[in-house]
C-alpha cells in the first residue's frame, strides 16, 4: 500500500519510460474551439465533405442551439431534426509528432463527427462527453471538422422510447476543445474506493491506463491516506 504522492510519482516514472524522448512530463495542451463554427441548419447530402460550399452558413459560437424558441407555446418538432455544423481550422505550431484529439462536452442528442471526409463515428446520448483521435486524418493547411447532430427522439437513445416529461432540445450545447498530447499519454484514470466503512482498512485502488503504446500498459496501486 502506498500513499497518493508515491503512486503519482511511480505513474509518472512509468510513463516516462514508455514515452518517446522529450515527451516525459508533458501535459496536454487544451485549445478552445468554441468560436468560428458554421451552422447550416438542416443537413443535406455532401454537407460533411471538405469541399462542400459552406459560405452561406451562419457563423456561430458554442454553446449553440439549433433552434431559438420562446419560453412556452412552441412545437417540439421545431428542433427535432438533423443539423450540420462545420469548423475550419489549421494546426498551431509545435504539434508535429504529437496526437490531437477533439473533445466534445455534449451535443444533443447524437453527434456524427467527420474530419476531412473521414467519418470518425457517432456518439449517441446528449448528456455525456466524447472524444475522437484526429491524428491519422489531419493535414497541413485547412482542416474541416463536420458534425451532424441528430436532435430527433430516437428509441435507441435513452430516455426516448417511452413517455418523458421534459424537453431535450438540440445542437452542440456545450464546449468543444482540441487536446494535444504526446504520442504516449495517460488515457484514463479509474479510482475505486475499498472498505470505505472500515477506518483501519479503507483505501482507494487507482488504475492508470497509458495510451499510444505498442502493447497494453497500465499501472495499478493501492493508495492509502498518508499518515497525519
JOUR-V771031 format. One record per residue. N is the residue number from 1. SS is DSSP state (hx for helix, st for strand, lp for the rest). PSI is psi in whole degrees, 0 to 359 (NA if undefined). OMEGA is omega in whole degrees, 0 to 359 (* if undefined). Layout:
n->N ss->SS psi->PSI omega->OMEGA
n->N ss->SS psi->PSI omega->OMEGA
This chain:
n->1 ss->lp psi->131 omega->181
n->2 ss->st psi->161 omega->179
n->3 ss->st psi->175 omega->186
n->4 ss->hx psi->317 omega->182
n->5 ss->hx psi->318 omega->179
n->6 ss->hx psi->320 omega->180
n->7 ss->hx psi->314 omega->181
n->8 ss->hx psi->322 omega->179
n->9 ss->hx psi->318 omega->180
n->10 ss->hx psi->324 omega->178
n->11 ss->hx psi->316 omega->179
n->12 ss->hx psi->323 omega->180
n->13 ss->hx psi->318 omega->179
n->14 ss->hx psi->317 omega->180
n->15 ss->hx psi->321 omega->179
n->16 ss->hx psi->325 omega->181
n->17 ss->hx psi->328 omega->184
n->18 ss->hx psi->346 omega->184
n->19 ss->lp psi->164 omega->175
n->20 ss->lp psi->157 omega->179
n->21 ss->lp psi->135 omega->179
n->22 ss->lp psi->349 omega->183
n->23 ss->lp psi->341 omega->184
n->24 ss->lp psi->134 omega->177
n->25 ss->lp psi->355 omega->181
n->26 ss->lp psi->145 omega->178
n->27 ss->lp psi->155 omega->181
n->28 ss->lp psi->142 omega->170
n->29 ss->st psi->123 omega->179
n->30 ss->st psi->120 omega->182
n->31 ss->st psi->107 omega->180
n->32 ss->st psi->141 omega->184
n->33 ss->lp psi->43 omega->186
n->34 ss->lp psi->342 omega->182
n->35 ss->lp psi->162 omega->172
n->36 ss->lp psi->29 omega->170
n->37 ss->st psi->152 omega->177
n->38 ss->st psi->126 omega->183
n->39 ss->st psi->125 omega->184
n->40 ss->st psi->10 omega->183
n->41 ss->st psi->220 omega->182
n->42 ss->st psi->135 omega->182
n->43 ss->lp psi->157 omega->178
n->44 ss->lp psi->160 omega->179
n->45 ss->lp psi->135 omega->178
n->46 ss->lp psi->359 omega->185
n->47 ss->lp psi->343 omega->179
n->48 ss->lp psi->354 omega->182
n->49 ss->lp psi->144 omega->183
n->50 ss->lp psi->329 omega->182
n->51 ss->lp psi->5 omega->181
n->52 ss->lp psi->139 omega->181
n->53 ss->lp psi->103 omega->181
n->54 ss->lp psi->20 omega->182
n->55 ss->lp psi->338 omega->180
n->56 ss->lp psi->358 omega->180
n->57 ss->lp psi->155 omega->177
n->58 ss->st psi->133 omega->177
n->59 ss->st psi->125 omega->185
n->60 ss->st psi->164 omega->176
n->61 ss->lp psi->137 omega->177
n->62 ss->lp psi->150 omega->358
n->63 ss->lp psi->150 omega->185
n->64 ss->lp psi->145 omega->175
n->65 ss->lp psi->145 omega->182
n->66 ss->lp psi->351 omega->179
n->67 ss->lp psi->122 omega->174
n->68 ss->lp psi->130 omega->186
n->69 ss->lp psi->154 omega->172
n->70 ss->lp psi->171 omega->184
n->71 ss->lp psi->351 omega->176
n->72 ss->lp psi->170 omega->173
n->73 ss->lp psi->56 omega->174
n->74 ss->lp psi->163 omega->181
n->75 ss->lp psi->125 omega->180
n->76 ss->hx psi->330 omega->183
n->77 ss->hx psi->349 omega->181
n->78 ss->hx psi->329 omega->181
n->79 ss->lp psi->359 omega->183
n->80 ss->lp psi->79 omega->177
n->81 ss->lp psi->173 omega->179
n->82 ss->st psi->118 omega->183
n->83 ss->st psi->167 omega->181
n->84 ss->st psi->129 omega->173
n->85 ss->st psi->142 omega->176
n->86 ss->st psi->146 omega->180
n->87 ss->st psi->117 omega->175
n->88 ss->st psi->138 omega->177
n->89 ss->st psi->155 omega->174
n->90 ss->lp psi->147 omega->180
n->91 ss->lp psi->135 omega->176
n->92 ss->lp psi->164 omega->179
n->93 ss->lp psi->149 omega->174
n->94 ss->lp psi->8 omega->181
n->95 ss->lp psi->1 omega->179
n->96 ss->lp psi->137 omega->180
n->97 ss->lp psi->4 omega->178
n->98 ss->lp psi->171 omega->180
n->99 ss->st psi->141 omega->183
n->100 ss->st psi->123 omega->177
n->101 ss->st psi->153 omega->168
n->102 ss->st psi->130 omega->182
n->103 ss->st psi->119 omega->175
n->104 ss->st psi->127 omega->178
n->105 ss->lp psi->338 omega->178
n->106 ss->lp psi->139 omega->175
n->107 ss->lp psi->135 omega->187
n->108 ss->st psi->115 omega->11
n->109 ss->lp psi->336 omega->175
n->110 ss->st psi->139 omega->184
n->111 ss->st psi->121 omega->174
n->112 ss->st psi->121 omega->189
n->113 ss->st psi->134 omega->180
n->114 ss->st psi->137 omega->176
n->115 ss->st psi->121 omega->178
n->116 ss->lp psi->39 omega->178
n->117 ss->lp psi->356 omega->179
n->118 ss->st psi->117 omega->179
n->119 ss->st psi->124 omega->183
n->120 ss->st psi->338 omega->180
n->121 ss->st psi->175 omega->177
n->122 ss->st psi->133 omega->176
n->123 ss->st psi->115 omega->177
n->124 ss->st psi->129 omega->179
n->125 ss->lp psi->127 omega->186
n->126 ss->lp psi->354 omega->188
n->127 ss->lp psi->359 omega->182
n->128 ss->lp psi->148 omega->178
n->129 ss->lp psi->161 omega->180
n->130 ss->st psi->159 omega->185
n->131 ss->st psi->155 omega->173
n->132 ss->st psi->145 omega->177
n->133 ss->st psi->116 omega->182
n->134 ss->lp psi->346 omega->193
n->135 ss->hx psi->313 omega->185
n->136 ss->hx psi->339 omega->188
n->137 ss->hx psi->8 omega->178
n->138 ss->lp psi->152 omega->180
n->139 ss->lp psi->160 omega->176
n->140 ss->lp psi->146 omega->181
n->141 ss->lp psi->217 omega->187
n->142 ss->lp psi->129 omega->171
n->143 ss->st psi->143 omega->181
n->144 ss->st psi->115 omega->175
n->145 ss->st psi->120 omega->181
n->146 ss->st psi->137 omega->182
n->147 ss->st psi->119 omega->172
n->148 ss->st psi->119 omega->184
n->149 ss->st psi->116 omega->179
n->150 ss->st psi->110 omega->183
n->151 ss->lp psi->18 omega->177
n->152 ss->lp psi->167 omega->178
n->153 ss->lp psi->102 omega->181
n->154 ss->lp psi->132 omega->183
n->155 ss->lp psi->342 omega->180
n->156 ss->lp psi->1 omega->180
n->157 ss->lp psi->116 omega->176
n->158 ss->lp psi->147 omega->10
n->159 ss->lp psi->16 omega->184
n->160 ss->lp psi->165 omega->185
n->161 ss->lp psi->340 omega->175
n->162 ss->lp psi->179 omega->179
n->163 ss->lp psi->134 omega->174
n->164 ss->lp psi->158 omega->186
n->165 ss->lp psi->28 omega->177
n->166 ss->lp psi->167 omega->183
n->167 ss->lp psi->147 omega->182
n->168 ss->lp psi->334 omega->181
n->169 ss->lp psi->196 omega->187
n->170 ss->lp psi->169 omega->177
n->171 ss->st psi->176 omega->173
n->172 ss->lp psi->91 omega->192
n->173 ss->lp psi->5 omega->174
n->174 ss->lp psi->179 omega->188
n->175 ss->lp psi->161 omega->177
n->176 ss->st psi->138 omega->180
n->177 ss->st psi->152 omega->165
n->178 ss->st psi->140 omega->180
n->179 ss->st psi->119 omega->182
n->180 ss->st psi->124 omega->182
n->181 ss->st psi->164 omega->174
n->182 ss->lp psi->169 omega->178
n->183 ss->lp psi->326 omega->174
n->184 ss->lp psi->127 omega->190
n->185 ss->st psi->162 omega->174
n->186 ss->st psi->114 omega->185
n->187 ss->st psi->321 omega->182
n->188 ss->st psi->156 omega->176
n->189 ss->st psi->128 omega->179
n->190 ss->st psi->125 omega->180
n->191 ss->st psi->130 omega->182
n->192 ss->st psi->115 omega->177
n->193 ss->st psi->141 omega->182
n->194 ss->st psi->137 omega->177
n->195 ss->lp psi->49 omega->187
n->196 ss->lp psi->339 omega->181
n->197 ss->lp psi->356 omega->181
n->198 ss->lp psi->107 omega->185
n->199 ss->lp psi->330 omega->183
n->200 ss->lp psi->334 omega->187
n->201 ss->lp psi->359 omega->183
n->202 ss->lp psi->144 omega->181
n->203 ss->st psi->175 omega->178
n->204 ss->st psi->121 omega->178
n->205 ss->st psi->119 omega->184
n->206 ss->st psi->132 omega->178
n->207 ss->st psi->126 omega->180
n->208 ss->st psi->127 omega->179
n->209 ss->st psi->128 omega->182
n->210 ss->st psi->124 omega->181
n->211 ss->st psi->161 omega->176
n->212 ss->lp psi->11 omega->180
n->213 ss->lp psi->167 omega->179
n->214 ss->lp psi->342 omega->179
n->215 ss->lp psi->180 omega->180
n->216 ss->lp psi->117 omega->179
n->217 ss->st psi->126 omega->175
n->218 ss->st psi->161 omega->180
n->219 ss->st psi->129 omega->177
n->220 ss->st psi->134 omega->179
n->221 ss->st psi->155 omega->175
n->222 ss->st psi->121 omega->183
n->223 ss->st psi->116 omega->177
n->224 ss->st psi->159 omega->177
n->225 ss->lp psi->130 omega->181
n->226 ss->lp psi->143 omega->179
n->227 ss->lp psi->138 omega->180
n->228 ss->lp psi->NA omega->*
